[in-house]
Amino acid sequence: MDPEKAEKIFKRRPKAKIAFLPGYEVVFNKEGMGLGNPNIKPGKGVWGVVYEVDDRDLQKLDRISPKYERKLVKVLIDGRECEAWVYVAKPEFVNDSLKPDRSCIERMIKGAKFHGLPKEYVSWLESLLKSIR
């Protein structure tokens, strides 16, 4: 969601649209250097962005995200249901006892503010950041 990270990966800033993923929530249970990186699991719904990418971009994401698997989901964009790809941690890399990685949350906050995600979601991320020491 961080536009700078997206630009680094894609060598351009892809077009992004605000999206809501119903039926899931953000968790930080994907192993990464001893801390939890973002993942999703069944829940009430989560805000984010959908980037407009092509097959080459998806293949690149597949290569640089070997601990994740690509999954097709239905998201809401401007009230319309659309299909989008998400990356979900492979089960062998999930550990529910991990502490969230502060830098991941900070990047999520930065991206959420940049893209204009709902204030309630940004506030939730900020409170999560404050809760981890």
Protein Blocks (a to p, Z undefined) as FASTA:
>chain_A
ZZklmmmmnopacdddddddehiacddfbceehiacddddddfbdcdddddddfklmmmm
mmmmmmbccddddddeehiacddddddddfklgcfkbccdfklmmmmmmmmmmnopafkl
mmmmmmmmmmpZZ
